[in-house]
Amino acid sequence: MSEQIFLLVLGIWLVFAFNWITMFQIQWPEYLYSYIQVIIGIAVIFRYMILKPKNIDSIILILIILAAFLISRDRSAIGSVLETGLLIIGAKEIDYKKILKVYLGVQIPLTIITLIAGQLGIMENLTYYRGEQVRMAFGFVYPTNFASHLMFMIAAWIAIREIKCTFLELGMITILVYFLDKYYDARCGEICIILLVLSTIYLKCRMYFAEKNGKKYKTSKFLNFLCLCVPFGGAGTMILLSRFYDPSKGWMEKLDSIMSTRLALGKKTFDLYDVKLWGQYIEMHGGGGTTAPKPDYFFIDCSYLNILMRFGFVVFVLTMLLLSITIVKSYKKPFLLAMIVIICIHSMIEQHLFELHYNIFFMLAFANFNIQDDRKMIIKKQK
């Protein structure tokens, strides 16, 4: 029962948080957000009263996460840090596919409603320009945010469907990339969606030929190791490039131009702020939510740098640990593993790694991965 209550609370939070990424002007009751946070806390406490975990190492890690996220919430003045920690530890022993299904069950209908409302003029449809390229937001706060939102939904869909994801579905996703390129010009999101499709095709082919030879496909130890290295490599690369960015070096200036000045903004972050143990308040002025010029534009797009500078070194280390736990637990789930690795690559450019209303995969570290797919269950029943 505690699992159903937690999933229900997660769904309610996702509905509320969806408002953060769209142009819907909903006047929620003044203290509703605080009430939702309290309800999440109660649901997590109730869940652990039922579970009664006995593994002391797990209990210590959970307490460290909760304490660190609570302190970081106070220092960074970002309220969502606390419920992020609560939702992560509350997902303990819940089937990861159930969490992904709740996520899609909320996101898909609300996304459709937003797109329709944006086209009908019920809500503002922001239009941006990159040179002569028209970039439409279709009811969302920014074109790249919408592309990222779609990427995470597609990743969740593939992680649920796995090998049952058909080539027709993959073809439709590929066509979607064309429309994203035409109307959104969100290069990072587009590239990562293509990577999702290619990795899915690769895994489907490998599994098909393995089964044809009477074997089961398993990722190699070397490939598993490379996957585990991706978040550390991505974080280290972006943090070091930002810290030591020098526009006088041609290759750095060219790379910064390709990344839409992310390195220059990262360098500015290091010039203005020091790395804090528990985080700090950093006022950012992004381009989302309005088409008005932002002369004081300042935004930390790279997720790894964003987490390090805003939430602090401790939360950054815990984030990398949680990613490592999730990746290691995914070794026997190749499709899920591929989705998480691509999300880690995406996080080098975009800021959504820590945002559960985008990246629901971030709350899976303590979830239950020991589930059998439908085909295995059918074979066992036949035996």
N, C-alpha and C positions, 0 to 999 in steps of 0.2 A: 504493500500500500504506500510506503514511503517513496517508492520509485515513481508511482503514478502521480503523487502529489508534487514531487520535485519537477517532473516533466511538465505538469500543468503550470507550475510557477514559472518555469523556463519559457514556456509559450507566452505567458502573460508579459514577461519582461521583454521578449522579442517583439511583441506587438507595440509595446511602449517605445522601445528603442528604435523601431523602424522610423519613427517620426524624426529622428535625428538626421536621417540621410535624405529626406525629401523636403519639398517646399510646402507640404501641408501645414497650415497654420491652425493647429489644434490647441485650444486653451484648456490644458489639463488642470484639474483642481490643484491648488497651491502646494499641498503636501503629498500629492499622489506618489511622486518619485521616492520620497522618504518612506512612505508606507510600503511600496514595492520592495525596497531594500530590506525593510524589517521582515516582510513576508518571506523573502529569499533566505534570510538568516534563520528564521523559524523552521522553514522547510529543511534546511541543511542540518540543524540541530536534531530535528525529529528523525531524519534519515540516519544519523549516527547513533541515536538512541536505539534504533532498530537493528542496525548493522553490528554495533558493539565491536569495533575492530580490535584485534588482539596483537597485531604486528606492531611492535614498539617503534621500529624504524619508520613505518608508514605514518604512525601517529605523530612522531617528532617532525617529519617533513611537512605534514599538513599544518601543524601548529606554526612552524616557521613561515610557511607561505601566508597563512592568515595574518600573523603578526607583521610581517614585512609589508604586505599589501595595505594593511591598516595604517601603518606609519607613513608609507608612501602616499596614501590618499590624503593624509593631513598635510604633508610637506608640499605636494604638487597641486593641491586644491582641486583635484579631479575626482569627483565622487564615484565615477564608474569603476575605479580601481578596486574598491572594496567588493562590489558585487561580482567582479571578475574573479577574484580569489574565492569567493563563496561558491560560485557556480562551478569552478574547477574542482574544488574538493567535494562538492555535493554530487558530482557525476560519478563518484566512486562506485565501481561494480555494476554500473548500468550499461547495458548493451549499447555500444557506440552507434549502431545503426538506428536505434530508437531515438537517440539524440539528434542525429542527422535528419531523421524523418520529421521530428517536431520542428526543426529549423526550416526545412523545405515546406512543411505544412503551413507555416506562417508566412514565409518569404514569397512563395510563388503567387498566392492570391493577392497579397498586398502590392507586389510589384506590378501585376496586371492592372490593378485598380489605379495605381500611380500613373502608369503609362497612358491609360485611357483618360484619366483626369487631366493630365498634361496636354493631351491632344485636343480635348474638348474645351480647354480654357478654364476649367474649374479651378485649376491651380496654375501658378506661373511656370511657363516652360522657358527656362533660361537659355539664351543663345550666346555663345562665345565665338571668338575668331582667333585663329592662329595663322597670321598672314591672310591668304585668300581662303583658307580652310574654315568652313562653318562647322562649329561644334555645338550640338544640341544636347541638353540635359534631360529632356522629356519628363519633367516633374521632379527630378532628383537635384541635389544641391550642386553637382558638378559632373561633367561628362566622364572624367576618369573614375569618379566614385561609383557611377552606375556601371561602368565596365568592370570594375573590381567586384562589385556586388554580383554581377552575372557570373564572373569567374568562380567565385566561391560557391554559388548555387550549382553551377555545372560540376565542380569538384565534388560536392556533396552527392549529387545525382549519380555520378560515376562510382563513387565509393560505396553507395548502396547497391547499385545494379551490378557492379563488377563485370564478370565475363558475359552476363546477360545483356549488357549494354550493346545494342545492335549497331551495325554499320549505318543503318538509316538514321539512327539518333546521332551518331557521330557526324554524318553528312549534314544534318540540320544544324548542328553546332558549328560546323565549318562555315556554312552559309551565313550564320549569325555574325561571324567574324567580319565578313564582307560589309554588312550593314554597320557594324561598330566602326570600321575603318572609314566608311562613307559619312556617317553622321556624328561620330564621337571623336575620331582621331585620338584614341586612347591606346597608344602603342604598347605599353607594358601589359595592359590587360589583354590585348589582342594576341600578343606573342605567347603569353602564358596559357591562354585558352587553346591555342594551336598546340602547345606542348602537352596539354591535357589530352587532346585528341590523339596525338602521335604516340604518347606513352600508352594509352588505352589500346590502340591498334597493335602496338608492339606486344603488349602482354597477352592480348587475345590470340595473336598468332603463335607466340611461344607456348601458351597453354594448349592450343589446338594440336600442335605438332608433338608436344610432350604426351598428351593423351593418346594420340594416334600410335605412338610407340609404347603405349602401356605404362607410361611414367607420369609423375606429377611434377609440374614445373615449380622450382624453388629458386629464389634469387640467390646468387652466389655470395659467399662471405665477403669477397672483395667489393661487390656491388653494394652490399649492406653497409660496409665501412664507408664507401664513398657517399652514400646517402646520409650517413650520420655526420659526415664532414661538411655537408652543404650549408647548414645554418651557421656553423662556426666560420667557414670560409667566407660566406656572404657577409656576416657581421663584421669580421675582421677587415675584409676588403673595403667596405664602405666607410667604416669608422676611420681607418688609416688614411684612405684617400681624402676624406673630408678634413681630417686633422692636419694633413700636410699638403693640402691643395695649394698650388702655386700657379696663378694664371699666366705667369711669364713662361712657363713650360708649355710648348705647343700641344703636346699630346694630352696634357691635363686639361687645357682649355678646350680642345676638341671633344674630349670625353665629357666634360661638363656641359658643353653645348648639346650633345646627344642626350644627356640626362636632364635637360631643361633646367640648368643651373643648380642642380641638387648638391653638387660638390661645393660650389661657392656659398650656398646657404648653410651647408654643414660646417664649412670653415668659419663662417660668421658666428655660428652657434658656439664653437670652441673659443672664438675671440671674446664673446660676450659672457660666457658662462663656464664654470668649472664643473667637473664631474662630482656629484655629491653622493654620499653613501646611501641616503634615503630619498633622494629626489629633491626637486625644487619647482617653484612656479615659474613657468616660462610663457610669457604672453606671445601668442602667435596670431598672425593676421593672414589667413588664407584667402583664396579667390573664390571659394564656394559660397553659395547662397545669394550672390548678387553679381551683376555684370558691371557694377561701378568700378572704376580704376582704383587700385590699391597702391598708392605711392609708398606706403610703409609695409609692403608685402614682406612677410617673414614666416616661413613654414618649414618644419622639419619633416620631410617626406619619408626618408628612410626609416623603416620601423625599428631597426636595431639601434640607430642613433637616437631616435625619438624616445625609446624606452630607457636607454642609458642616461640621457640628459634630463628627462622630465621625471622619471620614476626612480632613478637612482641605481647605483652599482649593484646593490643587493637584489633588487627586483630584476635587473638585467641578468644576473647570474642565475636566478631562479627560473627566469623565462627560458634561458638556454638549457637548463636542466630539464624543464618540463618538455621542451621540444625533443630533447634527447630520449627521454622516457617514451614519448609517443612514437618516435621513429623506431626505437628498438622493439617496442611491442608490436609494431606493424610489419616486422620482418616476414611473418607468415601470412600477411595480407598485402600482396604486391600492388593491388590497385590503390588501396588506402595509402600505402607507402609512397607511391608515385605522386598522389595528390598532395601529400604533406610536403614532400621535397619541392614540388613546383611552387607551393605557397611560400616556402622559405626563400625561393629565388625571387618571387614576386615582391616579397617584403624588403628586398634590397632597395627597391625603387618607391614602393607605396607604403603608407603608414598604418595599414590595417591589421597587422599581425596580432596586436594586443586587444583588438576590438571584437568582442564576441558576436556583436550584431552583424559584423561582416564575416569574421573568421571563426566559425563555430568549432573548427578543428582544434583550436587552442585549448578547449576545455576537455579534451579527450585523454589526458595523461593518466587519469585514474579510472577511466571507463573500462568496461569488460570487453576484451578483444577475443576471448576464447569462445567464439560462436561458430557454428558450422553452417556452410551455405546450403541452399535448398537441395542441390544435387546430391550432396553427401547424405542428407537426411533421407532422401528417396531411396538411395542405395542401401542404407541400413535397414529401412523398412522392408525392402524386397528380400533382404537376407533373413 
